[in-house]
Amino acid sequence: MRALVTMAAGATLAMFTAFTGTVHAVEYDFVSVDASGGSLSQFTRTLPSVNASGATAFAAPVYNAVSNRDDYVVFRSDGAQLTAVLNLTDAVGPGTPSSVVINDAGVIAVSYAAGSGAVVLRIAADGSFSALARADLLGPGPYLAFAPEISMNQAGQVAVLVTNQDATCSIVRLDDSRAVEIARSSPGLLAFSAPTLNDSGVAAFKAQVPATGTMGVYTASGGALTNEGVVPPCDRVSGAAPVIDNAGFVLSDCGAPLLFRARGGSATVLVAGSEDPMFGRLASSYSVNGRGRPAFVAGPAGESADVGLFTGNDPVRDKVARTGDVLFGLDVRDLRVGPHAINDGGRIAFLLQIGAGGTATSHVVLATPRRGPQTIAFPGLADQAFGAAPVGVTATATSGLAVTFAASGACSVADGSVTLLRAGACDITASQSGDATYLPADDVSQTFTIRRATQAITFALLGDQIFGNPPTVVAASASSGLPVNLSAAGACAVAGSLVTFAAAGACTVVASQAGNADYEPAANVSRVLSVARAGQTIDFAMLPDRTFGDLPFAVSAAASSGLAVSLTAGGNCTIAGGVLTLGGGGSCTVTASQAGNADYEPAADVARAFGVARAGQTITFAPPPGRTFGDPPFAVTATASSGLPVSFRATGNCVLAAGALTITGAGSCAVTVSQPGDANYLPASDVTQTVAIARAAQTITFGPVPNRRLADPPFAVSATASSTLPVALTATGACSVEATMVSVTGAGVCTVTASQAGNADFDPAPPVARSFQISGVILEAHFDAGADGFDYVDDPFRGSHQAGYASGVWLATGGFRGGALRVNLG
């Protein structure tokens, strides 16, 4: 909801313009934001609050002519213009504001008491507002009352001291939708002060431990309480709220010392009280900004009316204003500050009374520190080596303001830490840009050299290897992070990070890093390893059994090394050029060997034995042509496929001797050829060939038989057969034959036939006939010797045989007359 302030223009102007203006003191410019006549005890403004931008908030009564009453209005001033934010009387009802706080977002929190109740309001920057909590002494709500002083952080959370229905007190943090109880009083912890709140939601307050009577400063955010500590004896604690900053430090008072800062049980004196008589007592609340700079009003101990507004423990250097100073034309008589009175720029909002009696005037004042000169102390920087840890740099400004750093060259800087980016020159410039109080300081630069860093190589020892092992990845690193180069010598080679073992022997791998603009070269690191000769095996397949006579065949074996394998043969075989020739039946053993070389150990021999079976063989024996008994002996030949000699045996009408076959008779002759085999050949199957033997032809030799006379005695004739078989003689005609004796049986022709009938071995011989003449009378006629002209010698046979012989043929054996004629008559 929103409440609009309506006031008579004339009254408002009169209130805003009375006693306002700007005056100059030694160190501050003072602006009267609001003023009215009278002393501070008569000044009905709340203690002002100031935010980071210097906006000031407070509440003041304004006469409302329409309603004929004084309305309380919340105002905000930017130092040049005062703006009414919310008419509390219109919005909530008649009442009295006790505390007004503004944060950096322009949000304002107000504690407002109206009758028996009270309310905590939060006013947005646009003027809308909401009630965060209510209290009523007569009502049923959770709270009976609120303490007058509240605190608010940048998130808009509000801390307030409340009285509960059971009469206990609690420190409560009011969020948008809930109330968080930070602490509740108990018999062990009483007398809570009002709290203050930092941007983390941590509340700080003072409380008393009844058992010991001591006071303590406590913080909490909704959990366990933390006793931040005090400076003993802490015997004169004021009722002012301790103030907590965003770092968690708490500013509190303890009588003696006057002010201290505490955290985590450790307390540091800020104002001891002994620095000057003006620091004898606190005259109002106190405040602290985010830089730990306090603002407080102090005066001499006792009843002295002297007071001063200070920001430290030096009464001259840290004075803002004090009694006796002249502001707005009159001397200062009184000052007061609240717990939110100073911002980080050192601007302070406070209440001021100047003049006395009839000239007394009270003001809401915003004091702005004059910007004074400042210098920077920045000591020189030592040279560094690249790679060193970031270097802390410190510089201080005489103003106490934070110094910033900028870097150029081979470095960077952040949060007071210089990072060395590379080798070279590094320039660090310290700056202080000033604030509302101080002018910018002259920059101060320091230059130092970043040397090239040394670097070392980490290269682990390398294990020995065996030639033939797969390539191995090796790793070396430089402390610089630069890539390391690997090189190899000896029995290895390297490519990138992969080491290949090229031979057996010694291998040296060298890791090097040549450096760069930022790093010196690293010392080389060598690693030596031994590459042992590799083992090798021979792959030699089993050899199948063979048969003698098989063709030569190739035999091969391979070594895992790829080296050439030598082959030797034992037994009934030979090998040459990888070709195995079978030399005979039995067995053959082929041995594969690889003697190794510089890179490989000798391989274990591999022997492969196989059987060589005797070869089969056949006999070639052509059938001999038919023969005839009586043929001369002849040679028979046969061959074995093995080339071995063959043997012959003959059966039948033949005999074999000295390779010649002699026919012993007609019929048949069986010749069997054998080869019994040997160590290399199996016996051959016998081959038998049969020779047909024809009977031999034969002839008869039978000479002519001379003529015979009838009176001749038997005579022998002779005929022979070429076969030597006996010849049979037969006779026809005027003879007979008995055995070989021919007997003349008469005159005439006798034919003796010789024949040979043959036998098992000889065909019959062609018969041979021999005819001869048998003379019955043999005449010897001598012509002209007898009466008839003949002289017959055989005359006695003439009478008896003449007729028979007369039919014969006369054969003249002689001539006529003077010769003889022999005539055989038959």
KOLVOPA-202373 format. One record per residue (C-alpha): x, y, z; residue in one letter. Coordinates in steps of 0.02 Angstrom, whole numbers, padded with zeros to 5 digits, always signed. Layout:
<nodes>
XYZA;...
</nodes>
This chain:
<nodes>
+00000+00000+00000M;+00053+00180-00024R;+00024+00335+00083A;+00043+00508+00011L;+00105+00653+00116V;+00003+00809+00101T;+00064+00967+00185M;+00040+01153+00170A;+00172+01214+00051A;+00219+01365+00154G;+00248+01266+00312A;+00350+01139+00221T;+00461+01268+00138L;+00488+01356+00302A;+00541+01194+00384M;+00657+01145+00243F;+00742+01311+00221T;+00770+01371+00397A;+00954+01373+00443F;+01007+01267+00296T;+01160+01291+00184G;+01338+01230+00159T;+01487+01282+00265V;+01669+01224+00257H;+01767+01156+00403A;+01944+01094+00398V;+01913+00918+00332E;+01726+00901+00297Y;+01590+00986+00201D;+01430+00992+00302F;+01256+00997+00228V;+01105+01036+00336S;+00972+00919+00273V;+00839+00979+00394D;+00838+01103+00537A;+00729+01188+00666S;+00756+01306+00812G;+00793+01238+00983G;+00909+01116+01066S;+00931+00934+01022L;+00822+00886+01169S;+00684+00980+01081Q;+00728+00914+00907F;+00597+00783+00863T;+00693+00700+00719R;+00748+00520+00729T;+00933+00482+00719L;+00973+00487+00532P;+01036+00338+00430S;+01144+00351+00274V;+01172+00226+00132N;+01315+00202+00011A;+01257+00336-00109S;+01244+00463+00031G;+01052+00459+00038A;+00995+00504+00212T;+00833+00443+00293A;+00746+00502+00451F;+00573+00538+00517A;+00510+00709+00570A;+00344+00786+00623P;+00258+00898+00497V;+00109+01006+00537Y;-00044+00954+00438N;-00153+01107+00421A;-00298+01007+00349V;-00305+00890+00498S;-00237+01022+00617N;-00109+00900+00686R;+00073+00853+00674D;+00098+00704+00559D;+00256+00601+00568Y;+00333+00584+00395V;+00480+00480+00334V;+00600+00583+00228F;+00741+00538+00112R;+00874+00664+00058S;+01004+00645-00078D;+01099+00794-00008G;+01017+00918-00126A;+00832+00878-00113Q;+00725+00817+00031L;+00582+00701-00018T;+00436+00644+00089A;+00425+00454+00072V;+00282+00400+00188L;+00160+00489+00305N;+00163+00368+00451L;+00017+00449+00537T;-00093+00429+00385D;-00030+00253+00350A;-00031+00179+00526V;-00112+00306+00640G;-00050+00429+00767P;+00111+00373+00847G;+00296+00405+00863T;+00438+00336+00757P;+00590+00280+00854S;+00711+00214+00722S;+00732+00239+00534V;+00860+00141+00430V;+00896+00153+00242I;+00995+00023+00143N;+01091+00041-00020D;+00937-00009-00121A;+00843+00139-00051G;+00729+00027+00056V;+00684+00106+00223I;+00637+00015+00384A;+00542+00105+00521V;+00500+00060+00701S;+00339+00150+00745Y;+00246+00150+00912A;+00062+00190+00912A;-00034+00181+01075G;-00013+00011+01158S;+00056-00065+01000G;+00203-00051+00886A;+00241-00100+00706V;+00397-00128+00602V;+00370-00062+00426L;+00473-00086+00270R;+00455+00048+00137I;+00509+00006-00039A;+00602+00131-00147A;+00439+00169-00240D;+00349+00216-00077G;+00248+00057-00055S;+00262-00020+00116F;+00220-00176+00215S;+00212-00220+00399A;+00344-00349+00443L;+00289-00373+00624A;+00170-00300+00752R;+00174-00294+00941A;+00035-00251+01063D;+00042-00243+01251L;-00143-00284+01257L;-00158-00398+01106G;-00145-00586+01078P;+00001-00575+00956G;+00168-00657+00984P;+00252-00495+01040Y;+00209-00373+01178L;+00330-00237+01126A;+00478-00189+01015F;+00636-00101+01073A;+00649+00070+00992P;+00806+00034+00889E;+00806-00080+00736I;+00933-00130+00603S;+00917-00179+00419M;+01037-00257+00294N;+01049-00244+00104Q;+00929-00390+00082A;+00794-00297+00175G;+00800-00412+00328Q;+00763-00320+00489V;+00830-00362+00663A;+00732-00307+00815V;+00730-00340+01003L;+00556-00400+01052V;+00467-00435+01216T;+00377-00602+01209N;+00210-00645+01289Q;+00305-00738+01427D;+00403-00579+01467A;+00563-00650+01396T;+00658-00554+01264C;+00713-00616+01093S;+00823-00555+00954I;+00718-00582+00798V;+00763-00567+00615R;+00613-00521+00509L;+00620-00592+00333D;+00490-00572+00197D;+00382-00717+00253S;+00440-00768+00424R;+00522-00717+00585A;+00682-00806+00636V;+00723-00807+00820E;+00908-00776+00841I;+00918-00782+01030A;+00798-00787+01180R;+00837-00726+01355S;+00849-00852+01495S;+00904-00858+01676P;+01079-00886+01608G;+01078-00740+01486L;+00987-00576+01516L;+00986-00391+01476A;+00989-00401+01287F;+01037-00244+01194S;+00956-00196+01029A;+01037-00291+00885P;+01121-00241+00724T;+01123-00348+00567L;+01251-00373+00428N;+01220-00423+00248D;+01245-00608+00290S;+01098-00605+00409G;+01208-00617+00563V;+01144-00516+00712A;+01255-00443+00848A;+01195-00393+01022F;+01255-00372+01200K;+01195-00479+01345A;+01236-00510+01527Q;+01276-00672+01616V;+01191-00652+01786P;+01299-00783+01871A;+01456-00679+01845T;+01381-00509+01811G;+01490-00494+01655T;+01433-00427+01489M;+01469-00511+01325G;+01454-00476+01141V;+01362-00614+01047Y;+01322-00653+00866T;+01207-00780+00786A;+01104-00808+00630S;+00977-00932+00695G;+01089-01067+00766G;+01209-01073+00912A;+01269-00911+00989L;+01449-00856+00970T;+01530-00759+01110N;+01639-00640+01011E;+01734-00580+01166G;+01763-00419+01263V;+01908-00322+01336V;+01903-00339+01526P;+01849-00269+01644P;+01705-00208+01534C;+01624-00122+01682D;+01535+00024+01600R;+01437-00044+01455V;+01321+00081+01375S;+01147+00042+01313G;+01199+00069+01133A;+01186-00078+01013A;+01349-00156+00956P;+01376-00138+00768V;+01427-00286+00657I;+01508-00262+00487D;+01501-00377+00337N;+01666-00459+00385A;+01588-00515+00548G;+01684-00395+00661F;+01583-00317+00799V;+01612-00140+00863L;+01560-00124+01045S;+01594-00021+01199D;+01652-00074+01371C;+01680+00087+01470G;+01866+00062+01481A;+01922+00042+01346P;+01801+00155+01260L;+01778+00053+01097L;+01843-00115+01041F;+01822-00232+00895R;+01788-00416+00930A;+01775-00577+00832R;+01788-00760+00876G;+01832-00728+01057G;+01972-00606+01017S;+01952-00420+01052A;+02058-00275+00987T;+02053-00103+01068V;+02002+00033+00946L;+01990+00181+01064V;+02070+00151+01233A;+02008+00314+01311G;+02181+00365+01367S;+02227+00447+01202E;+02143+00612+01247D;+02027+00680+01382P;+01892+00695+01248M;+01883+00504+01248F;+01823+00492+01428G;+01646+00434+01389R;+01526+00394+01248L;+01395+00525+01224A;+01280+00430+01104S;+01270+00274+00997S;+01410+00231+00877Y;+01424+00164+00700S;+01549+00077+00587V;+01562+00065+00398N;+01612-00081+00287G;+01795-00032+00297R;+01793-00041+00486G;+01797+00146+00508R;+01694+00199+00660P;+01594+00354+00693A;+01559+00395+00875F;+01522+00543+00990V;+01631+00557+01145A;+01668+00683+01279G;+01768+00704+01437P;+01722+00598+01586A;+01604+00673+01711G;+01473+00807+01677E;+01569+00907+01548S;+01460+00972+01405A;+01603+00955+01282D;+01571+00824+01148V;+01648+00782+00981G;+01611+00672+00830L;+01763+00565+00788F;+01812+00426+00666T;+01965+00361+00759G;+02072+00377+00912N;+02166+00535+00859D;+02065+00684+00922P;+02140+00799+00790V;+02160+00690+00638R;+01998+00596+00663D;+01888+00741+00718K;+01731+00777+00617V;+01659+00912+00729A;+01665+00956+00913R;+01603+01085+01031T;+01684+01252+00997G;+01688+01226+00809D;+01584+01348+00709V;+01459+01272+00588L;+01323+01364+00496F;+01382+01525+00582G;+01365+01464+00761L;+01472+01365+00878D;+01438+01180+00901V;+01353+01134+01063R;+01295+00953+01046D;+01304+00801+00926L;+01224+00629+00914R;+01242+00480+00793V;+01146+00319+00768G;+01207+00142+00728P;+01191+00170+00539H;+01274+00340+00529A;+01429+00312+00418I;+01447+00238+00244N;+01601+00166+00158D;+01641+00334+00082G;+01657+00408+00257G;+01499+00515+00242R;+01416+00534+00409I;+01235+00577+00450A;+01210+00647+00624F;+01108+00767+00730L;+01189+00935+00771L;+01148+01079+00888Q;+01230+01246+00860I;+01208+01400+00967G;+01122+01408+01134A;+00973+01491+01214G;+00877+01592+01090G;+01002+01557+00950T;+01000+01370+00972A;+00965+01277+00811T;+00964+01088+00782S;+01003+01007+00614H;+01003+00841+00523V;+01176+00852+00447V;+01268+00752+00313L;+01456+00774+00331A;+01558+00732+00177T;+01746+00714+00196P;+01840+00837+00090R;+01945+00752-00037R;+02121+00774+00023G;+02284+00722-00060P;+02351+00549-00034Q;+02510+00458-00083T;+02549+00277-00113I;+02693+00185-00031A;+02741+00040-00145F;+02908-00044-00107P;+03015-00112-00247G;+02990-00290-00306L;+03127-00420-00315A;+03164-00509-00478D;+03081-00678-00495Q;+03103-00837-00593A;+02964-00886-00710F;+02864-01028-00636G;+02879-00964-00459A;+02721-00954-00355A;+02617-00796-00371P;+02699-00652-00281V;+02603-00551-00155G;+02618-00363-00177V;+02567-00234-00050T;+02551-00049-00062A;+02470+00072+00057T;+02388+00239+00031A;+02408+00374+00160T;+02219+00387+00153S;+02201+00209+00215G;+02098+00172+00061L;+02126+00010-00030A;+02257+00015-00166V;+02224-00072-00331T;+02354-00148-00444F;+02370-00162-00631A;+02498-00263-00724A;+02580-00250-00894S;+02713-00351-00977G;+02749-00529-00928A;+02631-00541-00781C;+02455-00516-00719S;+02388-00462-00551V;+02229-00500-00457A;+02184-00475-00275D;+02360-00417-00233G;+02439-00573-00307S;+02554-00560-00458V;+02554-00709-00574T;+02710-00731-00678L;+02650-00764-00854L;+02816-00779-00944R;+02995-00722-00936A;+03024-00538-00967G;+02987-00374-00883A;+02838-00355-00768C;+02769-00183-00727D;+02651-00169-00578I;+02561-00006-00555T;+02481+00037-00389A;+02332+00154-00398S;+02212+00234-00278Q;+02069+00321-00365S;+02013+00416-00212G;+01838+00429-00142D;+01728+00561-00072A;+01866+00601+00052T;+02026+00582-00046Y;+02087+00637-00214L;+02162+00505-00330P;+02342+00466-00284A;+02480+00473-00411D;+02512+00300-00480D;+02670+00214-00422V;+02748+00082-00534S;+02876-00048-00491Q;+02963-00152-00623T;+03050-00316-00596F;+03125-00446-00709T;+03054-00619-00730I;+03201-00730-00769R;+03186-00884-00874R;+03148-01025-00756A;+03255-01177-00738T;+03173-01340-00778Q;+03209-01521-00745A;+03158-01676-00839I;+03075-01821-00751T;+03115-01979-00846F;+03092-02146-00759A;+03217-02286-00780L;+03177-02401-00925L;+03166-02588-00905G;+03271-02703-01012D;+03188-02770-01167Q;+03200-02917-01285I;+03223-02891-01469F;+03056-02917-01553G;+02956-02845-01410N;+02820-02727-01470P;+02860-02542-01469P;+02852-02467-01296T;+02781-02299-01248V;+02899-02200-01139V;+02853-02042-01049A;+02959-01900-00993A;+02899-01734-00928S;+02977-01567-00897A;+02939-01470-00740S;+02902-01326-00859S;+02760-01422-00939G;+02845-01398-01107L;+02850-01548-01223P;+03001-01661-01201V;+03094-01722-01355N;+03152-01902-01357L;+03296-01966-01461S;+03373-02138-01470A;+03541-02214-01510A;+03601-02392-01522G;+03485-02537-01540A;+03325-02436-01543C;+03234-02294-01627A;+03104-02173-01561V;+02961-02084-01645A;+02863-01969-01535G;+02850-02066-01372S;+02858-02239-01454L;+03023-02332-01438V;+03053-02470-01565T;+03186-02601-01532F;+03278-02616-01696A;+03413-02739-01642A;+03487-02826-01492A;+03616-02727-01396G;+03619-02569-01293A;+03485-02437-01319C;+03503-02260-01256T;+03350-02147-01249V;+03387-01964-01216V;+03254-01844-01154A;+03287-01662-01190S;+03196-01498-01176Q;+03275-01351-01266A;+03184-01219-01168G;+03094-01068-01237N;+03071-00886-01199A;+03018-00931-01022D;+03126-01080-00979Y;+03310-01119-00984E;+03357-01280-01073P;+03342-01430-00960A;+03486-01546-00928A;+03469-01698-01040N;+03419-01859-00953V;+03479-02022-01030S;+03410-02192-00994R;+03507-02345-01052V;+03426-02514-01070L;+03483-02680-01136S;+03395-02761-01282V;+03426-02948-01265A;+03431-03065-01413R;+03258-03132-01444A;+03215-03312-01433G;+03150-03395-01588Q;+03060-03553-01632T;+03051-03656-01789I;+02886-03699-01867D;+02913-03864-01956F;+02760-03966-01999A;+02761-04154-01980M;+02811-04247-02137L;+02698-04388-02199P;+02769-04558-02234D;+02831-04584-02409R;+02869-04727-02526T;+03037-04753-02602F;+03029-04697-02779G;+02918-04548-02744D;+02974-04395-02835L;+03084-04271-02744P;+02979-04149-02649F;+03002-03979-02569A;+03022-03965-02381V;+03008-03799-02293S;+03019-03734-02116A;+03006-03558-02051A;+03084-03472-01901A;+02982-03350-01798S;+03127-03230-01821S;+03106-03232-02009G;+03285-03291-02027L;+03326-03426-02152A;+03311-03604-02088V;+03438-03735-02139S;+03382-03913-02171L;+03487-04069-02154T;+03436-04247-02190A;+03485-04412-02111G;+03435-04588-02153G;+03381-04643-02324N;+03365-04471-02398C;+03462-04320-02452T;+03414-04137-02462I;+03479-03998-02569A;+03404-03828-02598G;+03253-03872-02494G;+03212-04022-02605V;+03214-04192-02520L;+03260-04344-02621T;+03223-04517-02553L;+03375-04628-02562G;+03296-04790-02508G;+03169-04874-02401G;+03177-04862-02213G;+03166-04695-02128S;+03217-04516-02157C;+03246-04382-02029T;+03248-04200-02081V;+03316-04078-01954T;+03275-03891-01963A;+03401-03775-01882S;+03420-03589-01859Q;+03585-03536-01784A;+03528-03361-01734G;+03616-03199-01768N;+03656-03038-01677A;+03473-03013-01637D;+03410-03190-01609Y;+03464-03334-01501E;+03486-03502-01590P;+03323-03592-01609A;+03298-03766-01541A;+03319-03891-01683D;+03160-03971-01742V;+03176-04146-01816A;+03041-04227-01919R;+03058-04412-01951A;+02952-04512-02071F;+02951-04686-02142G;+03003-04727-02319V;+02911-04882-02373A;+02993-05004-02498R;+02934-04966-02672A;+02835-05085-02772G;+02912-05150-02931Q;+02855-05239-03086T;+02941-05353-03208I;+02936-05320-03393T;+02953-05485-03486F;+02895-05486-03663A;+02824-05653-03722P;+02962-05745-03820P;+02913-05795-03997P;+02872-05975-04031G;+03020-06088-04060R;+03053-06249-04149T;+03137-06392-04070F;+03310-06390-04127G;+03326-06204-04131D;+03488-06149-04058P;+03491-06084-03879P;+03436-05907-03867F;+03445-05770-03738A;+03291-05716-03640V;+03284-05545-03561T;+03172-05462-03434A;+03188-05305-03330T;+03122-05248-03161A;+03055-05071-03145S;+03169-05055-02995S;+03319-05089-03105G;+03365-05233-02995L;+03425-05392-03082P;+03296-05523-03119V;+03315-05710-03109S;+03246-05840-03230F;+03190-06017-03207R;+03126-06132-03341A;+03010-06279-03338T;+02953-06388-03479G;+03052-06437-03633N;+03192-06317-03604C;+03336-06282-03494V;+03412-06115-03445L;+03592-06088-03419A;+03696-05931-03421A;+03549-05829-03481G;+03525-05940-03634A;+03372-06047-03656L;+03402-06214-03735T;+03254-06308-03811I;+03254-06485-03752T;+03100-06540-03838G;+02946-06487-03932A;+02795-06439-03834G;+02807-06294-03719S;+02930-06208-03610C;+02879-06097-03462A;+03003-05963-03415V;+02970-05876-03249T;+03055-05709-03207V;+03073-05659-03023S;+03139-05509-02928Q;+03142-05540-02740P;+03161-05356-02694G;+03287-05279-02576D;+03292-05147-02441A;+03212-05023-02557N;+03095-05127-02662Y;+02962-05251-02622L;+02972-05419-02713P;+02900-05406-02886A;+02762-05519-02941S;+02834-05662-03043D;+02802-05652-03229V;+02791-05815-03325T;+02794-05824-03512Q;+02764-05988-03606T;+02861-06027-03763V;+02776-06141-03886A;+02904-06264-03961I;+02856-06336-04127A;+02919-06509-04179R;+03072-06493-04284A;+03073-06535-04466A;+03186-06675-04514Q;+03258-06745-04675T;+03318-06914-04724I;+03484-06938-04800T;+03474-07090-04910F;+03602-07111-05043G;+03567-07194-05211P;+03570-07383-05212V;+03675-07456-05348P;+03596-07579-05467N;+03608-07752-05418R;+03611-07922-05503R;+03490-08043-05461L;+03623-08151-05393A;+03689-08022-05276D;+03677-08065-05096P;+03578-07955-04974P;+03661-07797-04946F;+03645-07660-04819A;+03578-07491-04860V;+03596-07342-04748S;+03478-07198-04724A;+03486-07073-04584T;+03368-06943-04521A;+03429-06770-04481S;+03341-06792-04315S;+03449-06945-04286T;+03292-07040-04261L;+03297-07212-04333P;+03243-07223-04513V;+03126-07357-04566A;+03157-07439-04734L;+03026-07516-04840T;+03048-07597-05007A;+02941-07619-05156T;+02982-07704-05317G;+03108-07842-05340A;+03176-07835-05166C;+03138-07842-04986S;+03214-07756-04839V;+03239-07813-04664E;+03306-07680-04553A;+03442-07612-04660T;+03472-07765-04764M;+03399-07768-04939V;+03376-07931-05021S;+03354-07948-05207V;+03205-08049-05243T;+03204-08037-05430G;+03261-07945-05577A;+03185-07783-05604G;+03174-07623-05510V;+03185-07618-05324C;+03129-07463-05233T;+03185-07443-05057V;+03096-07304-04965T;+03172-07226-04811A;+03049-07146-04691S;+03051-07068-04520Q;+02881-07048-04434A;+02939-06918-04316G;+02909-06912-04129N;+02866-06786-03996A;+03006-06677-04053D;+03013-06702-04240F;+02887-06696-04376D;+02887-06846-04494P;+03024-06830-04619A;+02980-06828-04802P;+03013-07009-04861P;+03157-07035-04978V;+03142-07176-05106A;+03290-07251-05193R;+03262-07364-05340S;+03392-07475-05418F;+03393-07603-05555Q;+03410-07785-05523I;+03478-07874-05674S;+03423-08051-05702G;+03548-08090-05851V;+03690-07990-05888I;+03744-08007-06064L;+03912-07972-06131E;+03893-07973-06313A;+04037-07958-06415H;+03982-07906-06584F;+04042-08008-06728D;+04103-08138-06614A;+03970-08265-06630G;+03864-08342-06760A;+03731-08218-06736D;+03853-08084-06717G;+03857-08091-06530F;+03957-08177-06405D;+03849-08205-06247Y;+03941-08219-06090V;+03792-08273-05986D;+03735-08396-06107D;+03686-08521-05972P;+03543-08411-05921F;+03489-08379-06096R;+03373-08518-06115G;+03283-08497-05952S;+03280-08314-05932H;+03284-08245-06106Q;+03099-08235-06125A;+03077-08144-05966G;+03207-08019-05998Y;+03166-07999-06178A;+03044-07867-06142S;+03177-07761-06060G;+03268-07619-06132V;+03433-07637-06201W;+03554-07523-06138L;+03713-07500-06240A;+03860-07480-06133T;+03982-07490-06269G;+03997-07469-06450G;+03968-07578-06592F;+04102-07678-06669R;+04251-07681-06571G;+04157-07636-06411G;+04046-07720-06292A;+03871-07681-06252L;+03807-07718-06086R;+03622-07737-06080V;+03528-07759-05926N;+03364-07841-05958L;+03230-07827-05838G;
</nodes>
